[in-house]
Amino acid sequence: MPANDTALLIAMEVGDIEDCRICVKAMTSQNVNYQSKTRNSALHSAVELNLVEIAGMLLKAGADMMTKPSLSNNVNQHEIPLWMAFKMGESRVEMQLLFLETIAAQQQEEMYANAMAVKEIAKILHMTMLCSTPFVFSKAMELFPNMKQTDMHGLTPLMYTLRQVSLYEQNSKKYTKRMQNVLEIVEAYPFMMWERYCCSNVGKGQKTVCKKEGSTALGMMLFETLVSRGVANEMMMRELLRIEKVHDSVRQVLAENSIPPVGNVSHMFVYNEREALKTKTIDRNAAAITFFTKTLIPSYFSLMAKPLHVSMQMAFHPRLGGDFVDNFGIRRICRLKTLNPDLVKQIFETFVLSIRDDASKFRNLLL
């Protein structure tokens, strides 16, 4: 197998499909998951090189996408091929679809029915929403209609994604793109926006990550994760100011005593580099918080409140709007019909944007 493995890796690197086919055909179910000196299985390499056809051949030969490298390297980082494909993002959409379809077709077989595989498969909806496209997420929902919607911490895919991105992501292009995908997904699955956090869904022995029972995904992000990120950023800023004061004091003492700072040059260089990095992190965190609070949340909240806007517009419908008689025979007057559609739209937009200016008004609604 090592010889075949080496030949296969070489064939994959040069893109020789025919040689790859010959090498895979020579493999058996016992050695198809062999790990090379780089601690990659052949399937890891296929994901890395984005060779979907080769990955399909390997899966048919019995390759296990749940194989975890015995040692990590810069590529696999202890990742199983399944999550390696997802964490490489939208550049691996075809690979992701191949893996999802394979799991769905073989879920009852031993390879995907063992405890370790079941645990990983349970993360599919969460990882798909976080890392992939709306199309792949819709496909996952179609392939796994009976999959439990909460993870071991009681988080839905939407809660998990908003939490991970709003709390940790610093790359503006990444969090902007991921939130665009989220908005597209929740527009297709609006029920997700109103799902509530339930502590009873938290696995035994697992940490409860949300402070408020009954919180929506938006409430969790608005009143917990963004607050935590803001507090952490303020602490970092205070620490930076403290160190700067100490630094200035040391330089002043050295200057007053005519002590040349020769021995401190390398230390000061490292210090300056570290503080420059910390300043950049603070700026990125501040930009991320601004994006979420000023840009994302109003757009997201407008989708949550869309049924309200629709019901307001119905008042102008020639058959659905107007006055009506209730179940007790009492005539009710629709006051909304006294407004014109443009004014209703303005009222709705003002309502939606008010969450940007004072989110506390919506605490009881979202938590």
N, C-alpha and C positions, 0 to 999 in steps of 0.2 A: 503493500500500500504506500509507503513513503515515496517510492519511485513514481508510482502513479500520481500521488499527490503533488509532487514537485512538477511533473510534466503538466498536470492540470493547471497548476498555478501559472506556469509559464505560458500555456495556451490562453488562459484567461487574460493575462497581462497584455498579450499581443493581439487579442481578439480573434483567435483562430477557433471558430465555432466547431468545425469538423473534428479537430484534435480534441477539443473539450468533450464532444460527444463520444469519441473513442475512449477517453479516460474515464468518463462517468460510467460507460457501459461495463468497464472492467472492474468497477467497484462493487462491493457487496454491502448488505445492510449492516455488517459488522464493522466495516472500515470507512463508510461514507462520511462519518462524523470525526474522522481522524484529525487531530490538531497538529499543525506544522510547528516548526521551531519558533515562529512568530506568535504561536498560540492562537492562530486563526483556524477555524474549520474552513472547508472549501466554500460553504454557504456564506460565511463571514466575508470571504474574499469576493464572492459574487455580488454581495450587497455593496461592499466598498467600491467596486468597479462598475456597479449599476448594470450588471449583466442579467437581465430578467429571464432570458431564454435559458441560460445556464442554470440559474436558480431553479427554474421549473424542472429541468432535467434532474437536478440533485434531489429535489423534493420527491419526485417520482421514484428515485433510487433509494429513498428512505432517509434522506437528510433531515435532521431534527432542528427546527428553527428555535427550539428552547435550549440548545446546547450553550452552556456558559463556559467561556475560556478559563482554563486553569490558572493562567496568568494574564494580567492586562498589558496592553501596549497602547500607544497613542491613538490607535484606530478603534479597537473594540472596547477598551475601558470596562472590561468585565461584562459587556453587553451581550445578551443573546441576539441572534440575527434578527429576530422579530422587532425588538426595540431599537436595534441599530438602524434598521430601515426607517423607522418612524422618526427617530431623532435626527436623521439626515434631512428631514423636512420634505418640502414639496418637490424636490429633485428626485425623490424616490417613490412617486405616486404609483407607478406601475408595479413596483416591487411590493409596496404595501398592499395593493389590491390582490396580487398573487398570494401573499401570505394569508390574508383574511379569507379568501375563497378556499384555500387549502384547509385551513382550520375548520371552517364551516362544513366542508365536505367530509372531514375525517375526525370530527370532534368526539365521536364515540369510540374511536380506535384507541388502543393502549397508549400510543405516543402522546396523545393529547388528553387522555382521561386520567393520567396520574396526578397526584396532589400538586406537584411543582407546576405542571402545565396548566392545571385548572386555576391556580393562583394567578398566573401570568395572563391567561385568557380573560380573567375577570377585569383586567385593566384596559381592555381594548377600547371601549367607548371613551374613556378618559384620555388615553394617549392619542387617540385619533383626533379628538377635538383640539387637544393642546398642540399637536405637532403637524397635522395634515390639513387637507382641504375640506371644504363643505361637501364636495362630491364624495370623497372617501368616507366621511362621517355618515352621510346618508346611506352609502353602501353597507357600512358596518351595522347601522340600525336595521337595514333590510336583512342582512345575513344572520344577525343575532337578535331576533325580536323578543326572545324570552330572557335575555341577559339582565341580571340585576343592575339597577340603575345607580346604586350607591356603592362606594368602595369601602374598605375596611374602616375608614374614619367617618363614614356616613355622608361623604360628599358625592353629589351628583357630578356628571362630567362637566357641566357648566360651572358649578361651584369650584371644582378642582382647577379648571382652566383659569378662571378669573383670579383665583387665589394665587396660583403659581406665577402668572404673568405680572399681576399688580404688585406682588410682594418681592419678586426677585429679578425680573428681566430689566436690563439696563440699556440694551440696544434699541434705539428708537425705531429703526426700520422693522425689527422683529416684533416688538409689541404693537406697533401700528398695524402690520399685516395680520398678526394673529387676532387682533380685535376686529378687524374687518371681516375675517372669517367667522368669528363668533357672532357678529351681527347678522351675517347671512344665514348662519345655522339657526339662530333663535327666531328669525323671521319665518323659517320653514317649520320650526318646532316651538311655537310660542308657549306651550304649556311649561317648558323648561324654566322660563323666567319666573314663574309663580310657584315652583316647587319649593318646599320648606325644609330646612334642616331638622332632622329628627334624631335625637340622641339614641333612640332604640335601635337605629341602624348601625351604630358604632360596634365594630367587632369586639369580642371578649378580649380584654387585656390591652385594647388599643386606646390611644390618646384621643380625647375629644378636642378637635381643633377649632371648634366654633363656640363662642361664649354664650350665644343666645339661641335657645330652642325656638324653632319656628322661623329662623332667619331665611330670607331669600338669598340667592346668589349675589344680587346687587347690594342688598343690605350688609352681607358679610364683607364684601369688598369695600363698600363706602364707609362703614363704621368700625371695621376691624383691621383689615389688611393694609389699607392706605394709611390709616392712623398709625399702625405699627411701623410702617415704612417711614412715615414722617417723623416719628419719635426717634427712630434709629438714626435718621439723618441729622436731627438736631443734636443728638448725643455725639455724633461724629464731628459736627461743627464745633461744639464746645471743647472736645478733646483737641481738635486741631488748633484752636485759639490758645488753649492752655500750653500746648507744646511750643507754639510760636513765642509765647511770653518767656518760657524757660530758655528757649534758644537765644532770644534777644538779651536776656539777663547774662547768660554765659558769655556771649560775645562782648558785652559791655565790660564785664569783669576782666576778661582777657585784654581788652583795649586799655583799661585804666591801669593795669599792672604791667603793660608793655610786654605781655607774653605772646610770642608768635604762635599762631594757631596751626603750626605745621603738622603736628601730630593729629590734628582734628580734621584735616582736609578730606581724607577718604570717608571718615564718618559723616562729615557734613554733606558730602556728595550723595551718600546713601540716604541720609535724612531728607535732603531736598527732593530726591527722586520719589521717595515714599510719600512725602507730603503732597507732591504734585499729583501723584496717583490718587491719593485720598481726596484732594480737592476736585479732581475730575469725577470721582465716584459721587461726591456730594452734589455736584452740578447735574449729573445724569439722573440721580434720584429725584431731584427737584423738578427736572424736566418731565420725568415719567409721571410724577404725582400731578403736575399741571395738565398733562395730556389726559389722564384718566378722569380728573374732576371737571375739567372745562370742555373736553371734546367728546370722550367716550360716553360718559354717564348721561348727558342730555340725549344723545342719539339712542342709547340703550333704553332709557326711560320712556322715550317717545314710542318705542315698540311695545313696551309693557302697557302703556296707556292707550294703545291703538284702539282697543274695543270701545273705550270711552269716546274717542274721536268719532268712530263709526256711528255710535248711538246718537251723538249730537247731530251728525249729518243726516241721520234718518228722519229727524224732525222736519226736514225740508222735502222729504219724499212725498209725492202726491197721494200715495196710498198708505204708506207706513207712518207718515208724520201727522201732525194736527191733533185736535182734541179727540177724546175717547171716553167711553162709558165703562166704568170698572165693574167688578163682579157684584157690587151692591146696587147697581143701577144709577150710580152717581156720575154725572158728567164731569170729566176732568179736563182742564184747559192746559194745553202744552205751551208754557211760557216761552220755550226756546224758539218757537216759530216767529216770535217778534224780532229775532235777530236775523241778520243776513249771513250767508255762508262765509263771506270774507271775515266778518267779525267773529264768528265761531272759530275759524281757523286761527285768528289772532289770539283769542282767549286760550285756545289749546296750546299754542306755541309758548305763550307767556307762562302757562302752568308748567309745561315741560322744562323750560329754561330756569324756572325758579329753584329747581333742585341744585342747579349749579351755584346759585347765590346763597342759599340757606338750606342745606340738606337736612338739618335737624327737624324741619317741618314734616319730613316724610319718614321719620324713625318708626312710628307706630305702624305705618303701612308696610315697610320693608323688613322689619324685624319681628 
